[in-house]
Amino acid sequence: MKKILGLVLALVGLAGCRSKTAPPASLVLPAPDSQGVYHLTAEALFGLYETDGKEADRLLRGKPAVVTGWVEREHSAVEIDKEAAKRGERPRPDLFLHVPHTSNGFYIPVGGVICTFPESARDTLRATLKKLDRYATVQVRGIVDGKLGSVFLKDCTLERGA
């Protein structure tokens, strides 16, 4: 009797193991527009990578996207140009779009969408940021370039500031 019970428990355990290794459900992406551009909020883009980074990377890396979010000025490189100039550096103009996170009910300002602009856009981007309110919402067009803490967009252009 003990052998039969042990065999049944072993089979049930194996069945449970198989269900745990099943592939994750496919991510649901919004349909791209007629030109193949995805339209997402910064929070939605970041959430796709948090849900299943490998699948999100497979589906989105190298694809054009227009991302809507609010600028977190404290983490945007164009806001620290004076400090970089003192060090003799000229950083690429990046724009950081905020994504809210919580941990144990507390707000943590980490992770977001980093938009990297070409060097030629530096002066225009700096001038635009000076005109925007502190929590202004903007739309940025760029190419999705993966996630490493934050999601990256490269070759960006500012579509509009609200």
Summary of the structure (lengths in Angstrom):
residues: 162
radius of gyration: 21.7
end to end distance: 72.9
largest distance: 80.4
contacts: 431
relative contact order: 0.16
helix: 39%
strand: 30%
